[in-house]
Amino acid sequence: MAKMTLDQLVEQLKAAHGDALAAVVLYGSAARHQGPPTGALDVLVVVRTLADDALRAAGAATRSWMEAGHPAPLTLTSAEWASSADIFAIEYADLLSAHRVLHGALVTEGIAVHQHDLRLQLEREVMGKVLQLRRAMQAHHGDGKAQRLLLEAARGGIFALFRATLRLTDGVAEAHGDSEVVARAVSAKAGFDAVPFVALVAHTRGTVKISDREAAGVLRGCHDGLAALAGWMDKMAVDD
């Protein structure tokens, strides 16, 4: 069975929500690059109201979208979108820096991400990623294929955290670089080894693939690097 496309998702969301659908927006790595979006796609859905029947109708589209390998769309009401930058600081910073409106119009005037909120969520998310990788190291010990697949699945989230780190320390303008450049910049700031993250970039690009035998070492390196980043952030003071 063919996987759901982005256009099909938009059409099904329009059918589900009708006039209540204010905007469908692509954000994340796919929105920062030219050309057709590829990989796991992050989508924001903004609705004026969220009726039960519309939520049920959108459920089928959400399931098909997730079966195609994408995260479930982030669905917010217009009021929630206008007031949630403090609790979704990473996502808002990423989206405000680069996004593509696929349907409707996204209101961004008056929405800002504060440094304190970004640092707090960032430290929490980095530590959460450390624990995720640590559980995987235990649960999949000796299973190189499973570890490699987990690295592939975790890559997008890891580099979203790296970009958010650069936004926190250097400003939005410096958070758009090549993934390898981003990894090296963050590792230099926090004092960890960039090599496993560079290997993950090369693997994703297909230039140098991580073998099942190498996966455990790359996984451990990414775990240790993120743990060092979390410790560095814990001591960070930011002005807002």
C-alpha positions in Angstrom: 0.0 0.0 0.0 1.3 3.4 -1.0 2.4 5.7 1.9 0.5 8.9 2.6 2.0 12.0 1.0 2.1 15.5 2.4 -0.5 16.7 -0.1 -2.8 13.9 0.9 -2.4 14.7 4.6 -3.4 18.3 3.9 -6.4 17.3 1.9 -7.6 14.9 4.6 -7.1 17.5 7.3 -9.1 20.0 5.2 -11.9 17.5 4.9 -11.8 16.7 8.6 -11.8 20.2 10.0 -13.5 22.2 7.3 -13.7 25.9 7.9 -12.2 25.4 11.4 -8.8 24.6 9.8 -6.7 27.8 10.2 -3.3 26.5 9.0 -1.2 23.5 8.1 2.5 24.1 8.4 5.6 22.1 7.6 8.5 22.8 9.9 11.8 21.1 11.0 14.6 20.0 8.8 12.4 19.6 5.7 11.3 23.2 5.8 14.9 24.5 6.0 16.0 22.9 2.7 14.9 23.6 -0.8 13.2 21.0 -2.9 10.6 18.4 -2.1 10.5 17.5 1.6 12.0 14.1 2.5 12.5 12.0 5.6 10.3 12.3 8.7 8.2 15.4 8.3 7.1 17.6 11.2 3.7 19.2 10.7 1.8 21.8 12.8 -2.0 22.0 12.5 -3.8 25.0 13.8 -7.6 24.9 14.2 -10.0 27.6 15.3 -12.1 25.1 17.2 -11.6 21.4 17.9 -14.9 19.5 17.6 -15.2 15.9 18.6 -16.3 14.8 15.1 -13.4 16.6 13.5 -11.0 15.1 15.9 -12.3 11.6 15.1 -12.1 12.3 11.3 -8.6 13.6 11.6 -7.6 10.5 13.5 -7.6 8.3 10.4 -5.3 10.8 8.6 -3.0 10.9 11.6 -2.7 7.1 11.8 -1.9 6.9 8.0 0.6 9.7 8.4 2.4 7.9 11.3 2.3 4.6 9.4 4.2 6.5 6.6 7.0 7.1 9.1 6.3 10.6 10.3 5.6 12.0 13.8 1.9 12.7 14.6 1.0 16.3 13.6 1.1 18.8 16.4 -2.4 20.1 16.6 -3.2 23.3 18.5 -6.1 25.6 18.7 -5.5 29.2 17.5 -5.6 30.3 21.2 -3.1 27.6 22.2 -0.8 28.5 19.3 -0.8 32.2 20.4 0.0 31.3 24.1 2.3 28.2 24.1 5.7 29.6 23.1 6.8 29.3 26.7 6.2 25.5 27.0 7.1 24.6 23.4 10.1 26.9 23.2 12.2 24.6 21.1 9.5 23.8 18.6 8.4 27.5 18.3 12.0 28.7 17.8 12.6 26.1 15.1 9.3 26.8 13.4 9.6 30.6 13.5 13.1 30.4 12.0 11.9 28.3 9.0 8.5 26.9 7.9 6.3 26.4 4.9 2.6 27.2 5.1 0.8 24.4 3.2 -2.7 25.6 3.9 -4.3 28.8 5.3 -2.3 31.4 7.2 -0.1 31.2 10.3 -0.2 34.1 12.7 3.3 34.9 14.0 3.0 38.5 15.0 3.5 39.0 18.7 4.8 35.4 19.2 8.3 35.3 20.7 10.6 32.7 22.3 12.3 33.8 25.5 15.8 32.6 26.4 14.8 31.3 29.8 12.0 29.2 28.5 14.3 27.8 25.7 17.1 26.9 28.1 14.7 25.2 30.5 13.0 23.0 27.9 16.3 22.3 26.2 17.9 20.9 29.3 14.9 18.8 30.0 14.8 17.5 26.4 18.5 16.8 26.2 18.4 14.8 29.4 15.3 13.0 28.1 17.3 12.0 25.0 20.1 10.8 27.2 17.8 8.5 29.1 16.2 7.2 25.9 19.6 6.3 24.5 20.6 4.7 27.8 17.6 2.5 27.8 18.3 1.5 24.3 21.9 0.6 25.2 20.6 -1.7 27.8 17.6 -3.1 26.0 19.4 -3.8 22.7 22.9 -4.7 24.0 24.6 -6.9 21.4 22.0 -6.2 18.7 23.8 -3.9 16.3 20.9 -3.7 13.8 18.4 -2.5 16.5 21.0 0.0 17.8 21.6 1.3 14.2 17.8 1.7 13.6 17.4 3.5 16.9 20.2 5.9 15.9 18.5 6.6 12.6 15.2 7.3 14.3 16.9 9.5 17.0 19.0 11.6 14.5 16.3 14.3 13.8 15.6 14.9 17.4 19.3 15.1 18.3 20.0 17.7 15.7 16.9 19.7 16.6 18.4 20.0 20.1 21.7 21.0 18.7 20.1 23.7 16.6 18.2 24.9 19.6 21.5 25.1 21.5 22.9 27.4 18.9 19.8 29.6 19.0 20.2 29.8 22.8 23.9 30.7 22.7 24.4 32.5 19.4 21.0 33.6 18.0 18.8 32.3 15.3 21.1 33.4 12.4 23.7 30.8 13.3 21.4 27.9 13.7 20.9 27.2 9.9 24.2 25.5 9.1 25.1 22.2 7.7 24.4 19.4 10.2 28.0 18.5 10.5 28.9 22.1 11.2 26.2 22.3 13.8 27.4 19.2 15.6 31.0 20.5 15.7 29.9 23.9 16.9 27.8 22.5 19.8 30.5 20.0 20.7 33.1 22.8 20.9 30.9 24.8 23.2 30.0 22.0 25.6 33.3 20.1 25.4 32.3 16.7 24.0 33.5 14.6 21.1 31.7 15.4 17.8 32.9 12.3 16.0 29.9 10.0 16.7 27.5 12.8 15.6 29.5 13.4 12.4 29.3 9.7 11.7 25.6 9.9 12.1 25.4 12.7 9.6 27.5 10.7 7.1 25.3 7.7 7.6 22.2 9.7 6.9 23.7 11.2 3.8 24.8 7.7 2.6 28.5 8.7 2.3 29.8 6.4 5.0 27.3 4.0 6.5 27.4 2.8 10.1 27.6 -0.9 10.2 25.8 -3.1 12.7 29.1 -3.8 14.3 29.9 -0.1 14.7 26.5 0.9 15.9 27.1 0.2 19.6 30.2 2.5 19.6 28.3 5.4 17.8 25.4 5.0 20.2 27.6 5.1 23.2 29.4 8.2 21.8 26.1 10.0 21.2 24.9 9.1 24.7 28.1 10.4 26.3 28.0 13.6 24.2 24.4 14.4 25.1 25.1 13.7 28.7 27.9 16.2 28.6 25.7 18.7 26.9 23.0 18.3 29.6 25.6 18.9 32.3 26.9 22.0 30.5 23.4 23.4 30.2 22.7 22.8 33.9 25.4 25.3 34.7 24.4 27.8 32.0 23.0 31.2 33.0 21.0 33.1 30.4 19.7 36.7 30.2 16.1 37.2 29.0 
